[in-house]
Amino acid sequence: MILRIEKIVAGGLGLGRADDGRVVLVPGELPGETARVALKRSHRQYLEAELREVLEPSPERRSPPCPYAARCGGCDLQYAVYPAQLSIKQTLLEELLTRGHLAAKILPLLAPPLSSPLEFGYRQRIRLQVVDGRVGFFQARSRQLEPVSACLLARPEINRGWAAFVAHPAWPILARAAIALEFACNPEDGRLVVLLTLSRPVRPAQRQAAHQLCLALPEIQGIGFRAEGRQDGPFISRDSGPNGRNSPDDLLIHLPLPPEIAGRPLRLGVEPGGFSQVNEAQNRNLLGLLLAWLHPQGQEIVADLYCGMGNFSLPLALRVREVYGVDIQAAAIRRARENAAANRIDNCRFQRLGAAAGAEELLGSGVRPDIVLLDPPRGGCREVLAALGRLVPERIVLISCDPATLARDLAGLEEHGYRCQAMQLVDMFPQTHHLETIALLRKGCG
């Protein structure tokens, strides 16, 4: 059929309508384009189609720079120039907020998107799939592997190290049991930490192969192993020998923060496989925005209820009186404590607790934070809203990677008397439909 694209919806899909009015979703399209599409699947409420030919292209369309773009499942907006990507994401966010009945109150507060300093080459970490020894990404909405040899989103150091890694004679020994391969770049020296996920526990031959790679490739800082149902390890470096070590300390990624962020330089370590924002430069911008909005005066008490390794807690700790951080992951809390000690920060307390349990712990101990920071996973923070209604912080910062759950959680916070004061889309993931949003809310204002 011939389809006129009205807009881009969640998932980066173009939306048009069939002659009978039914919604048709098709990837690879831009608003205002006319295209020839072929129907793939019929669902109860919509039709799925694939693009065959763009008949009337948008002036904002470009040929994707990546040769894998048409088949790889990652960069679903790479066919649009970067300013158009930002516009598409802003419109997506606005529409989801409107569905949540928040438009009249929030849309006037929504600032223009904060663009990424880098359009390509920004990812400090990438995760690849391994199938029968082949390395690549899964195709869109599929478990079909698309073999690739480089990724334009990855930092150049990752692409160079990746090429050397899989070309080495020791790689096939590891590849036989590997199901995933993660490269993380240490910004301080450009060396790579590799995390191999195996389908079975690591064996002596694989330990030996990993050590050979560390000896042969100076760009590899070390290699860690992960197998389902087992503790991560061993962690192998040039100096560890083939048996490796149980501790990941030799394989830490160190993310430096300049003095203009928190008042003095910070150096935050992340363990292999640990969470950190993949766009290091944009993470700094996000931190700067957070501190500018909060404008701490030095006496505030802050609760960071999804603290991770301390990405927000530790810069804030240098500007406030006290920070309480909780996270459900033991490795994250371990690293947050180590980062606090390494940076000589002694006004933080980190506990391994879920967000709701952490809020209840504060209530039980009589701590009443002035500021609560919420940076939940994609599912949002609904479980903690009731406790926040009793904790009653003056301000809440909500950072979300899913605009649908963001709208839901904002509505929940409004029921507890919080009003949005500022909001901005932070483009953490150029070339993709994914977006990050930060919102500042205050009790009883607006």
WOWONOR-V712761 format. One record per helix or strand of 3 or more residues. SS is the DSSP state (hx for helix, st for strand). FROM is the first residue (numbers start at 1). LEN is the number of residues. If there is no record, write none. Layout:
ss/from/len
SS/FROM/LEN
SS/FROM/LEN
This chain:
ss/from/len
st/2/3
st/7/3
st/13/5
st/23/4
st/34/9
st/46/11
hx/82/18
hx/103/7
st/110/5
st/125/7
st/134/6
st/145/3
hx/156/12
hx/171/5
st/178/8
st/192/7
hx/204/13
st/220/8
hx/249/3
st/253/5
hx/259/4
st/266/5
hx/280/15
st/301/4
hx/313/5
st/322/6
hx/330/13
st/348/5
hx/355/11
st/371/4
hx/382/10
st/395/6
hx/403/13
st/418/9
st/436/8
